[in-house]
Amino acid sequence: MAISYFANGDLSSGIFGWRVVATIRGKRYQKYFSLRRPNQNIPQDLWHRYQHTRAQYYEARWMARSAAIQYLDFINTDHPATRSNRGVGFHGITLGIGSDRSSLNDVCYFSVNKRAAATKHYIDEQHTLTITWEKAVAHWGSPYEIRPRDIQKKRNPRPVPISSRR
């Protein structure tokens, strides 16, 4: 997102003033705020401040919209780099199979994948799928600053083992 100023004569179109540009989900939005006064009774400095304020408003509005969409995409889709059959439906947690530090056998786990600080939550005899899922989702909420109500929504529909899906 950016606000650009174009002085009179800068653009071949003859437009001068402020331009706001934003790209949200690949779609480009832009809006111009002309410094050409609609009425000569409006003081030039007042019109200039007014149009600049409007440009700042649109930039802030599009930034907020972009942030909200990014957040919703984060909590509702797997990361594009997530390997098949490892995603759980949102960014930041994946399913894995590997050895636990305390066991020689391979076990399933949920990994909260915060960069440089991944945490594995193992499913074993003491920690059932449901308990491990709830712990992993609760942990996921903290490093990613997820809203409590979204954490609660993700806790309830725990992943179902493949043998139970038939």
GROMACS elastic network, one bead per residue, 0.5 to 0.9 nm:
[ bonds ]
;  ai    aj funct       b0    kb
    1    20     6  0.72397   500
    1    21     6  0.55796   500
    1    23     6  0.70085   500
    1    59     6  0.65691   500
    1    60     6  0.88999   500
    1    62     6  0.77213   500
    1    63     6  0.69580   500
    2    19     6  0.80602   500
    2    20     6  0.56810   500
    2    21     6  0.55110   500
    2    22     6  0.68108   500
    2    59     6  0.69868   500
    3    18     6  0.66864   500
    3    19     6  0.56077   500
    3    21     6  0.66914   500
    3    55     6  0.69885   500
    3    56     6  0.74503   500
    3    59     6  0.71355   500
    4    17     6  0.82997   500
    4    18     6  0.56568   500
    4    19     6  0.51540   500
    4    20     6  0.64678   500
    4    21     6  0.83415   500
    5    16     6  0.76515   500
    5    17     6  0.56673   500
    5    19     6  0.64048   500
    6     9     6  0.80487   500
    6    10     6  0.58163   500
    6    11     6  0.71215   500
    6    15     6  0.77545   500
    6    16     6  0.50852   500
    6    17     6  0.52548   500
    6    18     6  0.63260   500
    6    19     6  0.77735   500
    7    10     6  0.54977   500
    7    11     6  0.80266   500
    7    15     6  0.84028   500
    7    16     6  0.52331   500
    7    17     6  0.63222   500
    7    18     6  0.88309   500
    7    35     6  0.89937   500
    8    11     6  0.75242   500
    8    14     6  0.70158   500
    8    15     6  0.70775   500
    8    17     6  0.76913   500
    8    35     6  0.88086   500
    9    12     6  0.69110   500
    9    13     6  0.85895   500
    9    14     6  0.62185   500
    9    15     6  0.78508   500
    9    16     6  0.72518   500
   10    13     6  0.87770   500
   10    14     6  0.77055   500
   10    15     6  0.81835   500
   10    16     6  0.73013   500
   11    14     6  0.56357   500
   11    15     6  0.62758   500
   11    16     6  0.71883   500
   12    15     6  0.77517   500
   13    16     6  0.87439   500
   15    32     6  0.84319   500
   15    34     6  0.66562   500
   15    35     6  0.83609   500
   15    36     6  0.83336   500
   16    19     6  0.88467   500
   16    32     6  0.86073   500
   16    33     6  0.80898   500
   16    34     6  0.57020   500
   16    35     6  0.60734   500
   16    36     6  0.74157   500
   17    32     6  0.71696   500
   17    33     6  0.56640   500
   17    36     6  0.78372   500
   17    48     6  0.81835   500
   17    51     6  0.78850   500
   17    52     6  0.82967   500
   18    31     6  0.83206   500
   18    32     6  0.57211   500
   18    34     6  0.64421   500
   18    35     6  0.77166   500
   18    51     6  0.72966   500
   18    52     6  0.66545   500
   18    55     6  0.65584   500
   19    30     6  0.69468   500
   19    31     6  0.57001   500
   19    33     6  0.62106   500
   19    34     6  0.84825   500
   19    55     6  0.70738   500
   20    29     6  0.80651   500
   20    30     6  0.54142   500
   20    31     6  0.53596   500
   20    32     6  0.65150   500
   20    33     6  0.83374   500
   20    55     6  0.62101   500
   20    56     6  0.81407   500
   20    58     6  0.71486   500
   20    59     6  0.63199   500
   21    28     6  0.71982   500
   21    29     6  0.56798   500
   21    31     6  0.67596   500
   21    32     6  0.89555   500
   21    59     6  0.76922   500
   21    62     6  0.89762   500
   22    27     6  0.82158   500
   22    28     6  0.57843   500
   22    29     6  0.51270   500
   22    30     6  0.63435   500
   22    59     6  0.76131   500
   22    62     6  0.67457   500
   22    63     6  0.79564   500
   22    66     6  0.87994   500
   23    26     6  0.57954   500
   23    27     6  0.53273   500
   23    29     6  0.60483   500
   23    30     6  0.86651   500
   23    62     6  0.87105   500
   23    66     6  0.82862   500
   24    27     6  0.52864   500
   24    28     6  0.65221   500
   24    29     6  0.77461   500
   24    62     6  0.81021   500
   24    63     6  0.89361   500
   24    65     6  0.81371   500
   24    66     6  0.58121   500
   24    69     6  0.82573   500
   25    28     6  0.84513   500
   25    66     6  0.80305   500
   25    69     6  0.82059   500
   25    70     6  0.86800   500
   29    62     6  0.87367   500
   31    55     6  0.80959   500
   31    58     6  0.82506   500
   32    55     6  0.79435   500
   33    36     6  0.88994   500
   33    51     6  0.57178   500
   33    52     6  0.76090   500
   33    54     6  0.76025   500
   33    55     6  0.67122   500
   34    37     6  0.76990   500
   34    48     6  0.87646   500
   34    51     6  0.71470   500
   35    38     6  0.89883   500
   35    44     6  0.81991   500
   35    47     6  0.69155   500
   35    48     6  0.60922   500
   35    51     6  0.70189   500
   36    39     6  0.88097   500
   36    44     6  0.88780   500
   36    47     6  0.85770   500
   37    40     6  0.64186   500
   37    41     6  0.87966   500
   37    42     6  0.70762   500
   37    43     6  0.86076   500
   37    44     6  0.73687   500
   37    47     6  0.68031   500
   37    48     6  0.88677   500
   38    41     6  0.88847   500
   38    42     6  0.80623   500
   39    42     6  0.58731   500
   40    43     6  0.72881   500
   40    44     6  0.83247   500
   41    44     6  0.89466   500
   42    45     6  0.86519   500
   42    46     6  0.70494   500
   42    47     6  0.66168   500
   43    46     6  0.53460   500
   43    47     6  0.63176   500
   43    48     6  0.86853   500
   44    47     6  0.51741   500
   44    48     6  0.60787   500
   44    49     6  0.86951   500
   45    48     6  0.50068   500
   45    49     6  0.62079   500
   45    50     6  0.85125   500
   46    49     6  0.52513   500
   46    50     6  0.60644   500
   46    51     6  0.86730   500
   47    51     6  0.61150   500
   47    52     6  0.84831   500
   48    51     6  0.53731   500
   48    52     6  0.61514   500
   48    53     6  0.85921   500
   49    52     6  0.50988   500
   49    53     6  0.60513   500
   49    54     6  0.86134   500
   50    53     6  0.51607   500
   50    54     6  0.62868   500
   50    55     6  0.87376   500
   51    54     6  0.50148   500
   51    55     6  0.61980   500
   51    56     6  0.86544   500
   52    55     6  0.50385   500
   52    56     6  0.62477   500
   52    57     6  0.86153   500
   53    56     6  0.50580   500
   53    57     6  0.61546   500
   53    58     6  0.87606   500
   54    58     6  0.63179   500
   54    59     6  0.86621   500
   55    58     6  0.52298   500
   55    59     6  0.62435   500
   55    60     6  0.86743   500
   56    59     6  0.50745   500
   56    60     6  0.61501   500
   56    61     6  0.85095   500
   57    60     6  0.51749   500
   57    61     6  0.60454   500
   57    62     6  0.86202   500
   58    62     6  0.60662   500
   58    63     6  0.84093   500
   59    62     6  0.52788   500
   59    63     6  0.60584   500
   59    64     6  0.86148   500
   60    63     6  0.50171   500
   60    64     6  0.61357   500
   60    65     6  0.85765   500
   61    64     6  0.52239   500
   61    65     6  0.62400   500
   61    66     6  0.86478   500
   62    66     6  0.60136   500
   62    67     6  0.85221   500
   63    66     6  0.50748   500
   63    67     6  0.61391   500
   63    68     6  0.86040   500
   64    67     6  0.51211   500
   64    68     6  0.61551   500
   64    69     6  0.86238   500
   65    68     6  0.51686   500
   65    69     6  0.61937   500
   65    70     6  0.86000   500
   66    69     6  0.51768   500
   66    70     6  0.61124   500
   66    71     6  0.85952   500
   67    70     6  0.51064   500
   67    71     6  0.61549   500
   67    72     6  0.86497   500
   68    71     6  0.51266   500
   68    72     6  0.62054   500
   68    73     6  0.85935   500
   69    72     6  0.50888   500
   69    73     6  0.60543   500
   69    74     6  0.84652   500
   70    73     6  0.50979   500
   70    74     6  0.60681   500
   70    75     6  0.87846   500
   71    75     6  0.63677   500
   71    76     6  0.85762   500
   71   146     6  0.87249   500
   72    75     6  0.53099   500
   72    76     6  0.59480   500
   72    77     6  0.83290   500
   73    76     6  0.51581   500
   73    77     6  0.56430   500
   73    78     6  0.85140   500
   73    90     6  0.79198   500
   73    91     6  0.83595   500
   74    77     6  0.59709   500
   74    78     6  0.74971   500
   74    79     6  0.76251   500
   74    90     6  0.60158   500
   74    91     6  0.52910   500
   74    92     6  0.81940   500
   75    78     6  0.81815   500
   75    89     6  0.77707   500
   75    91     6  0.61430   500
   75    92     6  0.86207   500
   75   146     6  0.83530   500
   75   150     6  0.79079   500
   75   154     6  0.86443   500
   76    89     6  0.60826   500
   76    91     6  0.76214   500
   77    80     6  0.84913   500
   77    87     6  0.87932   500
   77    88     6  0.85081   500
   77    89     6  0.51468   500
   77    91     6  0.63110   500
   78    81     6  0.82034   500
   78    82     6  0.65635   500
   78    87     6  0.57862   500
   78    88     6  0.68634   500
   78    89     6  0.50300   500
   78    92     6  0.81134   500
   78    93     6  0.86348   500
   78    94     6  0.87553   500
   79    82     6  0.54008   500
   79    87     6  0.79101   500
   79    89     6  0.86728   500
   79    90     6  0.68900   500
   79    91     6  0.50151   500
   79    92     6  0.75953   500
   80    83     6  0.83751   500
   80    91     6  0.88316   500
   82    85     6  0.85326   500
   82    86     6  0.66188   500
   82    87     6  0.60802   500
   82    91     6  0.85933   500
   82    94     6  0.75272   500
   83    86     6  0.56708   500
   83    87     6  0.70405   500
   83    94     6  0.88218   500
   84    87     6  0.68361   500
   85    88     6  0.83569   500
   85    95     6  0.78753   500
   86    93     6  0.87781   500
   86    94     6  0.53002   500
   86    96     6  0.65591   500
   87    90     6  0.71527   500
   87    91     6  0.80682   500
   87    93     6  0.71584   500
   87    94     6  0.50519   500
   87    95     6  0.63966   500
   88    91     6  0.80879   500
   88    93     6  0.67091   500
   88    94     6  0.60923   500
   88    95     6  0.71576   500
   88   158     6  0.89309   500
   88   159     6  0.71154   500
   89    93     6  0.86305   500
   89    94     6  0.89475   500
   90    93     6  0.70292   500
   90    94     6  0.86804   500
   91    94     6  0.80577   500
   91   113     6  0.85529   500
   92   111     6  0.80145   500
   92   112     6  0.56210   500
   92   113     6  0.50984   500
   92   114     6  0.66083   500
   92   140     6  0.69206   500
   92   144     6  0.79363   500
   93   110     6  0.64545   500
   93   111     6  0.54211   500
   93   113     6  0.58683   500
   93   114     6  0.87247   500
   93   136     6  0.78401   500
   93   137     6  0.79485   500
   93   140     6  0.72030   500
   94   109     6  0.83968   500
   94   110     6  0.56640   500
   94   111     6  0.53363   500
   94   112     6  0.68523   500
   94   113     6  0.74272   500
   95   108     6  0.71998   500
   95   109     6  0.58713   500
   95   111     6  0.62723   500
   96   107     6  0.83234   500
   96   108     6  0.56781   500
   96   109     6  0.52960   500
   96   110     6  0.61687   500
   96   111     6  0.69685   500
   96   120     6  0.88278   500
   97   106     6  0.63600   500
   97   107     6  0.54928   500
   97   109     6  0.61303   500
   97   110     6  0.87152   500
   98   105     6  0.79717   500
   98   107     6  0.55193   500
   98   108     6  0.65574   500
   98   109     6  0.77216   500
   99   102     6  0.81828   500
   99   103     6  0.64452   500
   99   104     6  0.62815   500
   99   105     6  0.57572   500
   99   107     6  0.59067   500
   99   108     6  0.84446   500
  100   103     6  0.51214   500
  100   104     6  0.71093   500
  100   105     6  0.73237   500
  100   106     6  0.67831   500
  100   107     6  0.67050   500
  100   108     6  0.89604   500
  100   109     6  0.89341   500
  100   122     6  0.74251   500
  101   104     6  0.77900   500
  103   106     6  0.76250   500
  103   107     6  0.86255   500
  107   122     6  0.69520   500
  107   123     6  0.67061   500
  107   124     6  0.70608   500
  108   121     6  0.86379   500
  108   122     6  0.60951   500
  108   123     6  0.56024   500
  108   124     6  0.78430   500
  109   120     6  0.61444   500
  109   121     6  0.52657   500
  109   123     6  0.55090   500
  109   124     6  0.87510   500
  109   129     6  0.89703   500
  109   132     6  0.80255   500
  109   133     6  0.89978   500
  110   119     6  0.82634   500
  110   120     6  0.56997   500
  110   121     6  0.51481   500
  110   122     6  0.65506   500
  110   123     6  0.80099   500
  110   132     6  0.76176   500
  110   133     6  0.72210   500
  110   136     6  0.65149   500
  111   114     6  0.89767   500
  111   118     6  0.64877   500
  111   119     6  0.55279   500
  111   121     6  0.62147   500
  111   122     6  0.85695   500
  111   136     6  0.74594   500
  112   117     6  0.84531   500
  112   118     6  0.54988   500
  112   119     6  0.51865   500
  112   120     6  0.63941   500
  112   121     6  0.80142   500
  112   136     6  0.67020   500
  112   137     6  0.81859   500
  112   139     6  0.74755   500
  112   140     6  0.58583   500
  113   116     6  0.82025   500
  113   117     6  0.70691   500
  113   119     6  0.67117   500
  113   120     6  0.85337   500
  113   140     6  0.83463   500
  114   117     6  0.53854   500
  114   118     6  0.52022   500
  114   119     6  0.78377   500
  114   140     6  0.83436   500
  114   143     6  0.69546   500
  114   144     6  0.77049   500
  115   118     6  0.64579   500
  119   136     6  0.85766   500
  119   139     6  0.87534   500
  120   136     6  0.80227   500
  121   127     6  0.89590   500
  121   132     6  0.61172   500
  121   133     6  0.80105   500
  121   135     6  0.74695   500
  121   136     6  0.61292   500
  122   127     6  0.72271   500
  122   128     6  0.88531   500
  122   129     6  0.87665   500
  122   132     6  0.66679   500
  123   126     6  0.78652   500
  123   127     6  0.53701   500
  123   128     6  0.57094   500
  123   129     6  0.57990   500
  123   130     6  0.89641   500
  123   131     6  0.84299   500
  123   132     6  0.60237   500
  123   133     6  0.86298   500
  124   127     6  0.51272   500
  124   128     6  0.62097   500
  124   129     6  0.80693   500
  124   132     6  0.88183   500
  125   128     6  0.66276   500
  127   130     6  0.79886   500
  127   131     6  0.58406   500
  127   132     6  0.58014   500
  128   131     6  0.52699   500
  128   132     6  0.59965   500
  128   133     6  0.83522   500
  129   132     6  0.52361   500
  129   133     6  0.59229   500
  129   134     6  0.85791   500
  129   158     6  0.83410   500
  129   159     6  0.83508   500
  129   160     6  0.88080   500
  129   161     6  0.88042   500
  130   133     6  0.51202   500
  130   134     6  0.61971   500
  130   135     6  0.86390   500
  130   155     6  0.89919   500
  130   158     6  0.67672   500
  130   159     6  0.84866   500
  131   134     6  0.52484   500
  131   135     6  0.62270   500
  131   136     6  0.86120   500
  132   135     6  0.51197   500
  132   136     6  0.60401   500
  132   137     6  0.85623   500
  133   136     6  0.51167   500
  133   137     6  0.60971   500
  133   138     6  0.84776   500
  133   155     6  0.72011   500
  133   158     6  0.65456   500
  133   159     6  0.79427   500
  134   137     6  0.52346   500
  134   138     6  0.60354   500
  134   139     6  0.85081   500
  134   154     6  0.87571   500
  134   155     6  0.56307   500
  134   156     6  0.82813   500
  134   158     6  0.79759   500
  135   138     6  0.51318   500
  135   139     6  0.60922   500
  135   140     6  0.84929   500
  135   155     6  0.89076   500
  136   139     6  0.51017   500
  136   140     6  0.59862   500
  136   141     6  0.87574   500
  137   141     6  0.63665   500
  137   151     6  0.65915   500
  137   152     6  0.85375   500
  137   154     6  0.69954   500
  137   155     6  0.62167   500
  138   141     6  0.54498   500
  138   142     6  0.72322   500
  138   151     6  0.66565   500
  138   152     6  0.84100   500
  138   155     6  0.78483   500
  139   142     6  0.56988   500
  139   143     6  0.74181   500
  140   143     6  0.61913   500
  140   144     6  0.64012   500
  140   145     6  0.83419   500
  140   146     6  0.78329   500
  140   151     6  0.82100   500
  141   144     6  0.55637   500
  141   145     6  0.56162   500
  141   147     6  0.72402   500
  141   148     6  0.75001   500
  141   150     6  0.85151   500
  141   151     6  0.61107   500
  142   145     6  0.51615   500
  142   146     6  0.66444   500
  143   146     6  0.80718   500
  145   148     6  0.89331   500
  146   149     6  0.84126   500
  146   150     6  0.66151   500
  146   151     6  0.65741   500
  147   150     6  0.53098   500
  147   151     6  0.63857   500
  147   152     6  0.88170   500
  148   151     6  0.50213   500
  148   152     6  0.62404   500
  148   153     6  0.87030   500
  149   152     6  0.50659   500
  149   153     6  0.62818   500
  149   154     6  0.87927   500
  150   154     6  0.62893   500
  150   155     6  0.86322   500
  151   154     6  0.52153   500
  151   155     6  0.62091   500
  152   155     6  0.50765   500
  152   156     6  0.66472   500
  153   156     6  0.57998   500
  153   157     6  0.74561   500
  154   157     6  0.62362   500
  154   158     6  0.73535   500
  155   158     6  0.61143   500
  157   160     6  0.84560   500
  160   163     6  0.82785   500
  160   164     6  0.64843   500
  160   165     6  0.68501   500
  161   164     6  0.54889   500
  161   165     6  0.68697   500
  162   165     6  0.52805   500
  162   166     6  0.76178   500
  163   166     6  0.65124   500
